[in-house]
């Protein structure tokens, strides 16, 4: 195994059920052995072609290549074309649109509280559960990973380092992240930090003789493109963006090698289910190599959602390299792990996915010709047929109109809908029924809890404004002061207890001790592309602040030199909306990018 080790310092829903082996263990494995550990590495914006083992002619990923050679590989595995929708389905076994997560911003990236996650299931079964890196399913109670079954958490905010919910001025190197809900300074490159914390979690769980689930979700290689220079330098001739994109993947490769080495050193590699996968198609690598597919991140064509998944488990003979070419999807992962680990399924939950362990163990007989759906909504409310793919092993129906025979045309160049009307009808009928089942759930909007002791004060950001237009989802946009009616919105909130609340509206977050009307100098650069924090901060000459929660509205003048405008309100328990704005003397309107709400 190719391992590059380096020294780094690192600063019950259900009772477990002792199930039989369910026929999933290899013949030589004991049904009485301890339950396997689970390690999942899921990267961000790395496509099927962004691996040298898949034929990339430039990128070198030796440790992942070795893992590929020693794993069962799902070669026709599909996710959503963007980040949050993949993560919610992966962790719950439910269609993205069923969970309320069909966007990456605008309040549509928060996983509904009635969903049961992988963390919930495995913690209930007696596993130690850790989540490291990118969550992107909500930054407020009850949506955070620490609220969803993960007992050890080290994460950034929002959908990426430097996005609006993240700690201010984070930029891939050093900065601060949330460790078990507490802001914690770190040193080093973000991916290294998340792997470091995961490795310590694994050591601690092993020392305590507890099985563990480690969910390591890197924000890399998502843009902006930043990488330690030693990893990007071999690709410098490709330009700054692609060099750092590949550099981030090379760094991930090294971290995976180190992690596999740790499992070997602890003598637990054989009884660990190790999964490597990604969250959507490539964001940047298609210009070099896209494994013959059409489309990239965000696309309804296969290049947007067909991604790698490698699974290795030596004790169950999942080694040696074998391809599973049958159609599978992200909704299958949780029910499959429940079966393979012999843990109790959550009561009252019907998965949209299925247990694919018979495929993984090469024991499937008479496997049905399944139909799966994926789509890319990225809107306030879902739109029927929008950026959709209805898939079987052979066919892809795109947007309800184009039909592609993947066996004959993997690049999806020839629309054959007119030649196969029966196939089109079958797939359209499936989608119609699928949509009819899910559509009644679309108005079940998530709401940020206010006044709950687990998150008091609550910190609200413009990332989660609900609007029909763009929101300021990264700190560059906040610095530039996206403003006007097109860039304001409201939050859905749930007032959990009646009483007196203090609401503080801010142009800059608490970490920035500056007045609303103060400019902010650019932050320092980091290797690679321009960082979000390098945008100069524009002052907002606010004269009036307005806060509206439900039917209660208050306005106040903004005192000269004020860093925030404070309102006190007596509120009753309800689920409602909250809007906060600043207005200049000339009538220009800015949303309050940050609001802090505390029950006192």
Phi, psi and omega per residue, in radians:
X1 nan 2.392 3.141
X2 -1.509 1.926 -3.120
X3 -2.234 2.296 3.072
X4 -1.993 1.728 -3.070
X5 -1.596 2.582 3.061
X6 -2.573 2.691 3.121
X7 -1.549 2.275 3.068
X8 -2.453 2.502 3.042
X9 -1.687 2.614 -3.076
X10 -2.161 1.719 -3.118
X11 -0.450 nan nan
X12 nan 1.976 3.134
X13 -1.168 -0.731 -3.066
X14 -2.363 2.680 3.010
X15 -1.399 2.526 3.111
X16 -1.162 2.498 -3.105
X17 -2.066 2.164 -3.128
X18 -1.375 1.614 -3.096
X19 -1.541 2.720 3.011
X20 -1.184 3.054 -3.052
X21 -1.161 -0.273 3.082
X22 1.057 0.294 3.087
X23 1.265 0.224 -3.057
X24 -1.641 -0.267 -3.114
X25 -1.403 2.611 3.054
X26 -1.125 2.802 -3.032
X27 -0.994 -0.589 -3.080
X28 -1.488 -0.047 -3.091
X29 -1.637 2.508 -3.099
X30 -1.482 2.357 3.089
X31 -1.231 -0.308 -3.114
X32 -1.597 -0.016 -3.113
X33 -1.146 2.808 3.124
X34 -1.139 2.707 3.141
X35 -1.082 2.542 -3.102
X36 -1.261 2.627 2.901
X37 -1.303 2.824 3.102
X38 -2.302 2.210 3.021
X39 -2.134 2.165 3.118
X40 -2.090 2.195 2.991
X41 -1.989 2.068 3.106
X42 -2.188 2.093 -3.087
X43 -1.698 3.003 -2.943
X44 -2.049 2.024 3.073
X45 1.295 0.303 3.047
X46 -1.645 2.101 -3.078
X47 -1.570 3.092 -3.124
X48 -1.022 -0.602 -3.097
X49 -1.503 -0.014 -3.094
X50 -1.608 0.811 3.091
X51 -2.566 2.416 3.135
X52 -1.210 -0.492 3.117
X53 -1.194 -0.289 3.073
X54 -1.715 0.160 3.022
X55 1.822 0.086 3.131
X56 -1.060 2.196 -3.034
X57 -1.433 -0.120 -3.059
X58 -2.057 -0.887 -3.048
X59 -1.218 2.427 3.092
X60 -2.002 2.108 3.138
X61 -2.294 1.231 -2.988
X62 -1.100 -0.672 -3.119
X63 -1.251 -0.680 3.071
X64 -1.220 -0.556 3.043
X65 -1.086 -0.733 3.110
X66 -1.137 -0.727 3.083
X67 -1.068 -0.742 3.084
X68 -1.001 -0.781 -3.124
X69 -1.134 -0.434 -3.017
X70 -1.927 0.321 -3.045
X71 -2.205 2.885 2.832
X72 -1.491 2.286 -3.045
X73 -2.002 2.234 3.009
X74 -1.528 1.886 -3.017
X75 -1.599 -0.193 3.113
X76 -2.245 0.921 -3.081
X77 -1.777 2.301 -3.000
X78 -2.200 2.516 3.122
X79 -2.198 -2.814 3.003
X80 -1.532 2.806 -3.137
X81 -1.341 -0.046 3.109
X82 -2.472 3.047 -2.845
X83 -1.111 -1.274 -3.026
X84 -0.972 -0.773 -3.136
X85 -1.011 -0.655 3.080
X86 -1.133 -0.777 -3.040
X87 -1.126 -0.687 -3.118
X88 -1.163 -0.741 -3.133
X89 -1.207 -0.688 3.121
X90 -1.034 -0.733 -3.031
X91 -1.520 -0.256 -3.086
X92 -2.088 -0.339 -3.052
X93 1.325 0.272 3.135
X94 -2.030 2.616 3.037
X95 -0.914 2.493 -3.127
X96 -0.963 -0.796 -3.060
X97 -1.211 -0.305 3.058
X98 -1.320 -0.511 -3.028
X99 -1.548 -0.122 -3.078
X100 1.565 -0.007 -3.090
X101 -1.884 1.652 3.091
X102 -2.192 0.147 3.089
X103 -2.443 3.084 3.114
X104 -1.888 -0.107 -3.125
X105 -2.501 -2.919 2.973
X106 1.067 0.575 3.134
X107 1.249 0.036 -3.125
X108 -1.798 0.316 3.060
X109 -2.007 0.174 -3.142
X110 -1.692 2.178 -3.076
X111 -1.323 2.128 -3.083
X112 -0.890 2.464 -3.019
X113 -1.206 -0.301 3.117
X114 -1.409 -0.099 3.119
X115 -1.374 2.472 3.075
X116 -1.750 2.196 -3.053
X117 -1.718 2.937 3.021
X118 -0.969 -0.684 3.091
X119 -1.077 -0.747 3.095
X120 -1.042 -0.830 -3.063
X121 -1.107 -0.802 -3.056
X122 -1.368 -0.558 3.062
X123 -1.182 -0.642 3.087
X124 -1.116 -0.464 -3.127
X125 -1.540 0.100 3.090
X126 1.636 0.160 3.101
X127 -1.444 2.564 2.837
X128 -1.320 2.384 -3.057
X129 -2.199 2.211 -3.130
X130 -2.251 2.474 3.109
X131 -2.224 2.269 -3.004
X132 -2.397 2.111 3.045
X133 1.943 -2.073 -3.004
X134 -1.698 2.084 3.071
X135 -1.679 -1.111 3.021
X136 1.068 0.545 3.080
X137 -2.247 0.397 3.094
X138 2.198 2.348 -3.113
X139 -1.894 0.054 3.140
X140 -2.167 2.776 3.044
X141 -1.105 2.411 0.107
X142 -1.808 0.647 -2.967
X143 -1.877 -0.152 -3.076
X144 -1.253 2.772 3.137
X145 -1.067 -0.578 3.116
X146 -1.198 -0.259 3.049
X147 -1.638 -0.123 -2.983
X148 -2.109 0.572 2.985
X149 1.747 -0.013 3.135
X150 -1.756 2.092 -3.048
X151 -1.539 -0.346 3.093
X152 -2.200 2.099 -3.026
X153 -2.352 2.324 2.973
X154 -2.404 1.907 -2.983
X155 -2.532 2.756 2.921
X156 -1.588 3.093 3.136
X157 -1.697 2.730 3.085
X158 1.127 -2.626 -3.084
X159 -1.678 0.051 -3.137
X160 -3.101 2.766 3.095
X161 -1.087 2.220 -3.122
X162 1.597 0.004 3.024
X163 -1.343 2.937 -2.974
X164 -0.985 -0.759 -3.139
X165 -1.265 -0.200 -3.098
X166 -1.269 2.844 3.083
X167 -1.056 2.449 -2.974
X168 -1.043 2.385 3.078
X169 1.193 0.253 2.959
X170 -1.080 2.467 -3.111
X171 -2.681 0.944 3.028
X172 1.288 -0.537 3.129
X173 -2.012 2.324 3.132
X174 1.020 -2.455 3.130
X175 1.505 -2.713 -3.098
X176 -2.515 2.483 3.073
X177 -2.275 3.024 3.128
X178 -1.618 1.978 3.059
X179 -1.846 1.895 -3.101
X180 0.884 0.858 3.066
X181 1.376 -0.084 -3.104
X182 -1.875 2.267 3.101
X183 -1.113 2.204 -3.020
X184 -2.311 2.113 3.087
X185 -1.137 2.544 3.124
X186 -2.345 2.877 3.035
X187 -2.228 2.441 3.082
X188 1.930 3.077 -3.137
X189 -1.255 2.479 -2.987
X190 -0.939 -0.823 -3.110
X191 -1.079 -0.719 3.095
X192 -1.065 -0.720 -3.137
X193 -1.080 -0.812 -3.091
X194 -1.160 -0.692 3.065
X195 -1.168 -0.678 3.108
X196 -1.010 -0.832 -3.135
X197 -1.154 -0.651 3.097
X198 -1.124 -0.728 -3.140
X199 -1.138 -0.662 3.097
X200 -1.175 -0.668 3.065
X201 -1.048 -0.735 3.125
X202 -1.127 -0.772 3.107
X203 -1.042 -0.805 -3.099
X204 -1.129 -0.726 3.133
X205 -1.132 -0.741 3.116
X206 -1.108 -0.731 3.128
X207 -1.099 -0.584 3.127
X208 -1.465 0.028 3.135
X209 1.022 0.739 3.140
X210 -2.058 2.398 2.998
X211 -1.151 2.678 -3.062
X212 -2.428 2.709 2.969
X213 -2.117 2.027 3.098
X214 -1.949 2.024 -3.133
X215 -1.867 1.825 -3.063
X216 -1.887 1.904 -3.032
X217 -2.075 1.692 -3.087
X218 -1.291 2.551 2.965
X219 -1.365 -0.358 3.076
X220 -1.363 2.604 0.013
X221 -1.641 0.661 3.059
X222 -1.074 2.554 3.075
X223 -1.261 2.855 0.040
X224 -1.186 2.714 -2.959
X225 -1.484 1.785 3.110
X226 -2.267 2.368 3.130
X227 -2.609 2.575 2.927
X228 -0.959 2.412 -2.959
X229 -1.097 -0.500 -3.113
X230 -1.145 -0.420 3.121
X231 -1.560 -0.561 -3.118
X232 -1.461 -0.426 -3.036
X233 -0.990 -0.691 3.126
X234 -1.090 -0.273 -3.089
X235 -1.993 0.309 -3.022
X236 -1.023 -0.515 -3.113
X237 -1.224 -0.167 -3.128
X238 -1.533 -0.065 -3.086
X239 1.697 2.800 -2.999
X240 -1.030 -0.816 -3.061
X241 -1.095 -0.952 -3.084
X242 -1.231 -0.613 3.099
X243 -1.054 -0.733 -3.138
X244 -1.358 -0.534 3.008
X245 -1.054 -0.887 3.098
X246 -1.174 -0.603 3.094
X247 -1.067 -0.718 3.097
X248 -1.098 -0.668 3.119
X249 -1.196 -0.696 3.087
X250 -1.068 -0.665 3.086
X251 -1.169 -0.720 3.060
X252 -1.041 -0.767 3.135
X253 -0.981 -0.792 3.127
X254 -1.122 -0.713 3.125
X255 -1.137 -0.671 3.083
X256 -1.111 -0.720 3.090
X257 -1.062 -0.734 3.119
X258 -1.148 -0.702 3.140
X259 -1.133 -0.767 3.083
X260 -1.078 -0.646 3.077
X261 -1.108 -0.684 3.096
X262 -1.087 -0.769 3.121
X263 -1.055 -0.674 3.073
X264 -1.131 -0.781 -3.119
X265 -1.075 -0.641 3.141
X266 -1.443 -0.050 3.133
X267 1.058 0.683 3.099
X268 -2.179 0.093 -3.103
X269 -1.086 -0.651 -3.061
X270 -1.169 -0.571 -3.119
X271 -1.808 0.555 3.077
X272 -2.116 2.187 2.982
X273 -1.391 2.014 -3.103
X274 -1.948 2.120 -3.120
X275 -2.075 2.318 3.011
X276 -2.144 2.240 -3.135
X277 -2.703 -3.096 3.127
X278 -2.402 2.959 -2.951
X279 -1.706 -0.273 3.082
X280 -2.998 -3.099 3.124
X281 -1.148 2.981 -3.074
X282 -1.110 2.515 3.024
X283 -1.578 -0.468 -2.963
X284 -2.386 -0.314 -2.992
X285 -1.466 -0.155 -3.054
X286 -1.079 -0.494 -3.127
X287 -1.174 -0.339 3.082
X288 -1.749 -0.869 -3.070
X289 -2.821 2.255 -3.131
X290 -2.277 0.442 3.068
X291 0.941 0.570 3.074
X292 1.343 0.152 -3.074
X293 -1.671 2.764 3.042
X294 -1.687 2.387 3.064
X295 1.596 2.863 3.082
X296 -2.471 -2.849 -3.111
X297 -0.766 2.321 3.124
X298 1.594 -0.203 -3.051
X299 -1.561 2.591 3.028
X300 -1.432 -0.189 3.017
X301 -1.332 2.867 -2.981
X302 -0.990 -0.558 3.127
X303 -1.076 -0.280 3.109
X304 -1.531 -0.348 -2.976
X305 -2.521 -0.103 3.021
X306 -1.554 2.086 -3.005
X307 -2.351 2.906 3.125
X308 -1.335 2.599 2.873
X309 -2.511 2.045 3.074
X310 -1.891 2.403 3.084
X311 -2.333 2.240 -3.087
X312 -2.254 2.314 3.108
X313 -2.697 1.551 -3.028
X314 -0.991 -0.709 -3.097
X315 -1.085 -0.398 3.106
X316 -1.844 0.259 3.078
X317 1.155 0.456 3.022
X318 -1.581 1.302 -3.112
X319 -2.570 3.059 2.954
X320 1.564 -0.233 3.079
X321 1.545 1.868 3.084
X322 -2.680 2.444 -3.132
X323 -1.693 2.418 2.939
X324 -1.901 1.905 -3.031
X325 -1.602 -0.057 -3.129
X326 -1.254 2.570 3.110
X327 -1.082 2.214 3.074
X328 -2.425 2.975 -3.095
X329 -2.670 2.994 -3.082
X330 -1.062 -0.496 3.116
X331 -1.223 -0.178 -3.119
X332 -1.524 -0.290 -2.953
X333 -1.152 -0.879 -3.090
X334 -1.128 -0.859 3.115
X335 -1.058 -0.521 3.122
X336 -1.245 -0.764 3.114
X337 -1.145 -0.633 3.066
X338 -1.016 -0.751 3.131
X339 -1.196 -0.819 -3.057
X340 -1.186 -0.571 -3.105
X341 -1.637 -0.053 3.103
X342 0.987 0.867 3.051
X343 -1.934 2.831 -3.076
X344 -1.281 2.326 3.030
X345 -1.236 2.703 3.130
X346 -1.201 2.379 -3.106
X347 -1.186 2.415 3.044
X348 1.349 0.145 -3.124
X349 -1.870 2.227 3.037
X350 -1.907 2.019 -3.090
X351 -1.303 2.582 2.974
X352 -1.428 -0.428 3.064
X353 -1.570 3.124 -3.126
X354 -2.292 2.847 3.041
X355 -1.282 1.948 -3.127
X356 -1.741 0.279 3.141
X357 -1.044 -0.550 3.053
X358 -1.038 -0.601 3.059
X359 -1.219 -0.767 -3.085
X360 -1.114 -0.656 -3.130
X361 -1.600 0.130 3.089
X362 1.037 0.731 -3.138
X363 -2.140 0.206 -3.096
X364 -1.320 2.329 3.027
X365 -2.225 2.357 3.102
X366 0.971 0.822 3.131
X367 -1.182 2.302 -3.055
X368 -1.202 2.736 3.046
X369 -1.430 1.539 -3.025
X370 -1.269 2.804 2.980
X371 -2.140 2.246 3.080
X372 -2.127 2.664 3.126
X373 -2.169 2.418 2.931
X374 -2.390 2.685 3.094
X375 -2.691 2.896 3.108
X376 -2.176 1.743 -3.065
X377 -1.499 -1.143 3.121
X378 0.915 0.758 3.106
X379 -2.415 2.958 3.130
X380 -1.085 -0.820 -3.134
X381 -2.263 2.424 -3.059
X382 -1.024 2.551 3.141
X383 -2.076 2.234 -3.072
X384 -1.034 2.334 3.107
X385 1.252 -0.029 -3.068
X386 -1.092 2.180 3.043
X387 0.745 0.889 -3.019
X388 -1.895 2.695 3.000
X389 -2.370 2.158 3.033
X390 -1.833 2.137 -2.868
X391 -2.179 2.489 2.858
X392 -2.208 -3.115 3.083
X393 -0.956 -0.665 -3.028
X394 -1.772 -0.591 -2.903
X395 -1.968 2.670 2.964
X396 -2.318 2.075 3.020
X397 -1.787 1.989 -3.044
X398 -1.837 2.208 3.128
X399 1.003 0.403 3.113
X400 1.305 0.086 -3.020
X401 -2.240 -0.930 -3.070
X402 -1.443 2.374 3.103
X403 -2.115 2.312 -3.137
X404 -2.212 2.376 3.042
X405 -1.589 1.737 -3.020
X406 -1.154 -0.564 3.127
X407 -1.079 -0.736 -3.100
X408 -1.603 -0.378 -2.964
X409 -2.490 1.171 -3.092
X410 -1.098 -0.383 3.105
X411 -1.454 0.004 3.078
X412 0.908 0.972 -3.136
X413 -1.742 -0.415 -3.000
X414 -2.102 1.970 3.095
X415 -1.338 2.073 -3.092
X416 -2.005 0.434 -3.101
X417 -1.011 -0.706 -3.093
X418 -1.186 -0.392 -3.112
X419 -1.522 -0.278 -3.062
X420 -2.364 1.108 -3.098
X421 -1.097 -0.511 3.124
X422 -1.162 -0.671 3.106
X423 -1.171 -0.778 3.118
X424 -1.021 -0.769 -3.122
X425 -1.104 -0.761 3.139
X426 -1.053 -0.828 -3.083
X427 -1.235 -0.645 3.086
X428 -1.133 -0.692 3.120
X429 -1.108 -0.707 3.099
X430 -1.060 -0.829 -3.128
X431 -1.086 -0.737 -3.140
X432 -1.012 -0.772 3.126
X433 -1.198 -0.698 3.097
X434 -1.045 -0.833 -3.120
X435 -1.143 -0.739 -3.127
X436 -1.082 -0.594 3.102
X437 -1.230 -0.692 -3.035
X438 -1.509 -0.530 -3.007
X439 -0.933 -0.689 -3.135
X440 -1.107 -0.285 -3.120
X441 -1.550 -0.165 -2.975
X442 -1.135 -0.444 -3.111
X443 -1.555 0.130 3.107
X444 -1.487 1.217 -3.049
X445 -1.199 2.494 3.056
X446 -1.301 2.658 -3.137
X447 -2.331 2.358 3.103
X448 -1.308 2.263 -3.119
X449 -1.316 2.331 3.036
X450 -2.003 2.376 3.102
X451 1.462 0.088 3.129
X452 -1.418 2.354 -3.072
X453 -1.072 -0.364 3.134
X454 -1.324 -0.226 -3.079
X455 -2.699 1.152 -3.077
X456 -2.343 1.937 0.149
X457 -1.360 2.668 3.035
X458 -1.552 2.431 -3.135
X459 -1.882 1.997 -3.123
X460 -1.867 2.469 -3.129
X461 -2.288 2.845 -3.112
X462 -1.151 -0.276 3.042
X463 -0.929 -0.598 -3.027
X464 -1.810 0.193 2.988
X465 -1.002 2.416 3.037
X466 -1.688 2.192 -3.053
X467 -2.789 2.927 3.054
X468 -1.601 -0.015 -3.101
X469 -2.127 -2.932 -3.139
X470 -1.233 2.609 2.995
X471 -1.989 2.738 3.044
X472 -1.289 1.555 -2.991
X473 -1.617 -0.163 3.065
X474 -2.259 2.853 -2.996
X475 -1.248 -0.350 3.018
X476 -1.148 -0.733 3.118
X477 -1.181 -0.648 3.074
X478 -1.141 -0.766 3.108
X479 -1.053 -0.698 -3.115
X480 -1.356 -0.115 3.083
X481 1.074 1.040 2.954
X482 -0.963 2.254 -2.973
X483 -2.528 3.116 3.117
X484 1.574 2.985 -3.089
X485 -0.991 -0.534 -3.129
X486 -1.227 -0.306 -3.072
X487 -2.210 0.709 2.901
X488 -2.200 2.891 3.141
X489 -2.931 -2.975 3.133
X490 -2.222 2.771 2.999
X491 -1.805 2.446 2.876
X492 -1.395 2.254 -3.113
X493 -2.333 2.679 3.058
X494 -2.130 1.956 3.093
X495 -1.398 1.907 -2.960
X496 -1.408 -0.499 3.139
X497 -2.436 2.498 3.049
X498 -1.289 2.655 3.101
X499 2.590 -2.884 -3.107
X500 -1.554 2.294 3.137
X501 -2.139 2.505 3.007
X502 -1.935 2.212 -3.125
X503 -2.095 2.181 -3.138
X504 -1.985 2.106 3.129
X505 -1.735 2.309 -3.053
X506 -2.364 2.551 2.980
X507 -1.449 -0.666 3.070
X508 -1.934 2.634 3.122
X509 -1.228 2.982 -3.103
X510 -0.990 -0.565 -3.113
X511 -1.108 -0.359 -3.100
X512 -1.793 1.856 -3.058
X513 -1.533 1.154 -3.099
X514 -2.370 2.665 3.119
X515 -1.150 2.779 3.092
X516 -0.993 -0.701 -3.064
X517 -1.530 0.194 -3.105
X518 -1.639 2.432 2.976
X519 -1.287 2.994 3.122
X520 -2.347 2.205 -3.130
X521 -1.183 2.732 3.074
X522 -1.054 2.567 3.039
X523 -1.444 2.939 -3.094
X524 -1.216 2.634 3.107
X525 -1.317 2.894 2.986
X526 -2.295 2.895 -3.132
X527 -0.983 2.453 3.095
X528 1.824 -2.559 -3.087
X529 -1.235 3.019 3.082
X530 -1.070 2.260 3.140
X531 -1.395 2.691 3.089
X532 -0.936 -0.670 -3.040
X533 -1.294 -0.123 3.125
X534 -1.397 -0.155 3.072
X535 -1.278 2.241 3.087
X536 -1.068 2.494 -3.141
X537 -1.496 2.126 -3.094
X538 -1.472 2.330 3.066
X539 -1.232 2.649 3.050
X540 -2.046 1.935 -3.080
X541 -1.415 1.111 -3.057
X542 -1.252 2.317 3.055
X543 -1.848 -0.464 -3.098
X544 -2.445 2.492 3.037
X545 -2.079 2.453 -3.134
X546 -2.287 2.340 3.115
X547 -2.207 2.297 3.088
X548 -2.302 2.130 3.052
X549 -2.170 1.968 -3.073
X550 1.045 -2.190 -3.138
X551 -1.618 0.116 -3.120
X552 -1.806 2.180 3.138
X553 -2.278 2.360 3.095
X554 -2.379 2.546 3.037
X555 -2.238 2.693 3.121
X556 -2.652 2.609 3.033
X557 -1.207 2.620 3.099
X558 -1.666 1.935 -3.124
X559 -1.114 2.616 3.105
X560 -1.048 2.302 3.127
X561 1.399 0.090 -3.099
X562 -1.205 2.409 3.063
X563 -1.604 -0.332 3.136
X564 -2.774 2.807 3.030
X565 -2.022 2.231 -2.998
X566 -1.908 2.293 3.069
X567 -2.111 2.510 2.968
X568 -1.998 2.357 -3.114
X569 -2.451 2.508 2.947
X570 -1.643 2.064 -3.032
X571 -2.122 2.559 3.066
X572 -1.785 2.690 3.118
X573 -1.049 2.248 3.063
X574 -3.030 2.824 2.957
X575 -1.786 2.173 -2.989
X576 -2.669 -2.823 3.107
X577 -2.086 2.744 3.121
X578 -2.354 2.267 3.117
X579 -2.200 2.402 -3.138
X580 -2.428 2.216 -3.086
X581 -2.431 2.737 2.918
X582 -1.978 2.528 3.118
X583 -2.332 2.375 3.124
X584 -1.518 2.964 3.105
X585 -1.053 -0.487 -3.133
X586 -1.469 -0.004 3.117
X587 1.607 0.093 3.104
X588 -1.284 2.354 -3.046
X589 -1.959 2.319 3.055
X590 -2.174 2.402 2.960
X591 -1.204 2.618 2.989
X592 -1.352 1.904 -3.008
X593 -1.157 -0.431 -3.131
X594 -2.350 2.371 3.074
X595 -2.400 2.372 3.134
X596 -2.044 2.141 -3.037
X597 -2.106 2.119 -3.078
X598 -2.279 2.290 2.980
X599 -1.489 2.260 -3.086
X600 -2.014 nan nan
